[in-house]
Amino acid sequence: MTTTQDPQAPASTRLGQHAIPSYLDPNNIGPYEIFLEQVERVTPYLGKLAYWIETLKRPKRILVVDIPIHLDDGTVAHFEGYRVQHNTSRGPAKGGIRFHQDVTLSEVMALSAWMTIKNAAVNLPYGGGKGGIRIDPRQYSTGELERLTRRYTTEIGLIIGPDKDIPAPDVNTGPREMAWMMDTYSMNVGRTATGVVTGKPVSLGGSLGRADATGRGVFVTGAEAMKKLGMPLEGARVAVQGFGNVGEAASRIFHAHGAKIVAIQDVTGTIYSAAGIDPAAALAHLRQTGNITGLPDTEELTRDEFWGVDCDVLIPAALEKQITLENAGRIKAKLIVEGANGPTIPAADDLLAERGVTVVPDVLANAGGVTVSYFEWVQDFSSFFWTEEEINSRLDRIMADAFLSLWDVKERHGVTLRTAVYIVACTRVLEARALRGLYP
C-alpha cells in the first residue's frame, strides 16, 4: 500500500525533522551527533536565518576513496580514505588530514563541520573541510606512508585545489605529508601549486610560525579568559591532556609566561608534579625514551586520575569525546581551554556550566592553526613572505580580538562562550547562504 503525503506540508513533516542521512546509523551517529546537537542549541538565537539551518546539518560533499598501495613486502593493502566539504558558502573548504586507525566518516563529517564554525568564528574567508585515512601510521614505513599519501592525494584531487579545498596537517600528519601532497597535486596538474595545502615546510612555501600556531592560539585565548575571570597567569596551575603539536606548544608557551604545568597526559601515560613540570624536559624525555612517564621529580598517575588533578586551567589537546559525564564532575579547574576538536560532549558541557567552569571552546581556542594556514595561503598567492614576528603579532591580534568580541556576545545573551561562538559563526555562514540563494 502506498502512502501519499501532502506536498504542501512543511518539509520537516514530509521528510522528518533532522532526518539522518542513510549513510549514518541513527542508533549510533558518532561524533557528528555532537555537532548536530550544538546546532540545535544555537537555532533559537538565529532569528530569520533559522530558515536555512538544515544547510548546516548536511555536508555539501562527501568523497570516500579506496587507497591501494604496494607494501614493502610486495603485497597490496587497501585503506579507507575520506574528504568531506561541509560548507563553502563563505569561501573554499579548509581543514586538515588525519591518519588514525579509528577514523570514521562520522568523525570526519564532524571535524569538517567544526572547521566551518571555526573559520567563521574568527572571520576567515573559508568554509569547512576535513579528511582522513583509516590507518595506524606507526605500523608502516616511511616509504609506505609516502605511497599512501600520494595515492590519497590523487584520489581526492578531483575536489581539492588552491581555490576549491585546501588541506592541512592534523593528527599524525605534518610538513612531510603536506610536501608529498603538494608535489603529487602539482605533478598531476602540470605546474607547481604551493597553495594547494598549508602546513608545508618553509622551504616549499610554508609559513614561519605555523608549527606553534594552534598551541599559541590556545595560550592567547586562555590568557584573555583568565583576565576576564580575574585569574593571574603567573603561578597558575595548568594540566594538559595530549602532548603532541598542540599540547606541547601550549604547555611551553604557558610555562614561558610564568604558569606552572602540573600534569601532562599523552598516549603513553600521565605524570604529575605539584612543583611544576618543565615542558622542554618532558619533551626531551619523551623523545629519548618513547614514554612521558619516568621523568625525574614527577609521579605517575592513572589515566583516570588525571581528571581529578588540582589545577586552575585544563587543556584537553588530544582527541574528541574526552570530557564526559563520568569525569566532568571531578574536574577542579575553573577554566578549560579546548586545544583538541570536540573534546567535550554536550551533556558534560552542561554539567561544567552548572558548576561554574568556563570553557573556551575548540572552535575558538584552537583556531590559531587555521589562522596561520590562512596567512600561508595568502603568502603563497602573493609570493611575498612575512617574518615570524609579523606572523605572531597578526595571530595574537586576531585571536584576542575574536575572543573579546565573542565574550561580549556571551555576556549580552547570557549564554556559554560555546553558544556565543556558534551564534556568531552560524549567523555569518547562513547570511552568506541567504545572500547567495539557491542554484538553480
Rosetta blueprint (number, residue, H / E / L):
1 M L
2 T L
3 T L
4 T L
5 Q L
6 D L
7 P L
8 Q L
9 A L
10 P L
11 A H
12 S H
13 T H
14 R H
15 L H
16 G H
17 Q L
18 H L
19 A L
20 I L
21 P L
22 S L
23 Y L
24 L L
25 D E
26 P L
27 N L
28 N E
29 I L
30 G L
31 P L
32 Y H
33 E H
34 I H
35 F H
36 L H
37 E H
38 Q H
39 V H
40 E H
41 R H
42 V H
43 T H
44 P H
45 Y H
46 L L
47 G H
48 K H
49 L H
50 A H
51 Y H
52 W H
53 I L
54 E H
55 T H
56 L H
57 K H
58 R L
59 P L
60 K L
61 R E
62 I E
63 L E
64 V E
65 V E
66 D E
67 I E
68 P E
69 I E
70 H E
71 L L
72 D L
73 D L
74 G L
75 T L
76 V E
77 A E
78 H E
79 F E
80 E E
81 G E
82 Y E
83 R E
84 V E
85 Q E
86 H E
87 N E
88 T L
89 S L
90 R L
91 G L
92 P L
93 A E
94 K E
95 G E
96 G E
97 I E
98 R E
99 F E
100 H E
101 Q L
102 D L
103 V L
104 T L
105 L H
106 S H
107 E H
108 V H
109 M H
110 A H
111 L H
112 S H
113 A H
114 W H
115 M H
116 T H
117 I H
118 K H
119 N H
120 A H
121 A H
122 V L
123 N L
124 L L
125 P L
126 Y L
127 G E
128 G E
129 G E
130 K E
131 G E
132 G E
133 I E
134 R E
135 I L
136 D L
137 P H
138 R H
139 Q H
140 Y L
141 S L
142 T H
143 G H
144 E H
145 L H
146 E H
147 R H
148 L H
149 T H
150 R H
151 R H
152 Y H
153 T H
154 T H
155 E H
156 I H
157 G L
158 L L
159 I L
160 I L
161 G E
162 P L
163 D L
164 K L
165 D E
166 I E
167 P E
168 A E
169 P E
170 D L
171 V L
172 N L
173 T L
174 G L
175 P H
176 R H
177 E H
178 M H
179 A H
180 W H
181 M H
182 M H
183 D H
184 T H
185 Y H
186 S H
187 M H
188 N H
189 V H
190 G L
191 R L
192 T L
193 A L
194 T H
195 G H
196 V H
197 V L
198 T L
199 G L
200 K L
201 P L
202 V H
203 S H
204 L H
205 G L
206 G L
207 S L
208 L L
209 G L
210 R H
211 A H
212 D H
213 A H
214 T H
215 G H
216 R H
217 G H
218 V H
219 F H
220 V H
221 T H
222 G H
223 A H
224 E H
225 A H
226 M H
227 K H
228 K H
229 L H
230 G L
231 M L
232 P L
233 L L
234 E L
235 G L
236 A L
237 R E
238 V E
239 A E
240 V E
241 Q E
242 G L
243 F L
244 G L
245 N H
246 V H
247 G H
248 E H
249 A H
250 A H
251 S H
252 R H
253 I H
254 F H
255 H H
256 A H
257 H L
258 G L
259 A L
260 K E
261 I E
262 V E
263 A E
264 I E
265 Q E
266 D E
267 V L
268 T L
269 G E
270 T E
271 I E
272 Y E
273 S L
274 A L
275 A L
276 G L
277 I L
278 D L
279 P H
280 A H
281 A H
282 A H
283 L H
284 A H
285 H H
286 L H
287 R H
288 Q H
289 T H
290 G L
291 N L
292 I L
293 T L
294 G L
295 L L
296 P L
297 D L
298 T L
299 E E
300 E E
301 L E
302 T L
303 R L
304 D L
305 E H
306 F H
307 W H
308 G H
309 V L
310 D L
311 C L
312 D L
313 V E
314 L E
315 I E
316 P E
317 A L
318 A L
319 L L
320 E L
321 K L
322 Q L
323 I E
324 T L
325 L H
326 E H
327 N H
328 A H
329 G L
330 R L
331 I L
332 K L
333 A L
334 K L
335 L E
336 I E
337 V E
338 E L
339 G L
340 A L
341 N L
342 G L
343 P L
344 T E
345 I L
346 P H
347 A H
348 A H
349 D H
350 D H
351 L H
352 L H
353 A H
354 E H
355 R L
356 G L
357 V L
358 T E
359 V E
360 V E
361 P L
362 D H
363 V H
364 L H
365 A H
366 N L
367 A L
368 G H
369 G H
370 V H
371 T H
372 V H
373 S H
374 Y H
375 F H
376 E H
377 W H
378 V H
379 Q H
380 D H
381 F H
382 S H
383 S L
384 F L
385 F L
386 W L
387 T L
388 E H
389 E H
390 E H
391 I H
392 N H
393 S H
394 R H
395 L H
396 D H
397 R H
398 I H
399 M H
400 A H
401 D H
402 A H
403 F H
404 L H
405 S H
406 L H
407 W H
408 D H
409 V H
410 K H
411 E H
412 R H
413 H H
414 G L
415 V L
416 T L
417 L H
418 R H
419 T H
420 A H
421 V H
422 Y H
423 I H
424 V H
425 A H
426 C H
427 T H
428 R H
429 V H
430 L H
431 E H
432 A H
433 R H
434 A H
435 L H
436 R H
437 G L
438 L L
439 Y L
440 P L
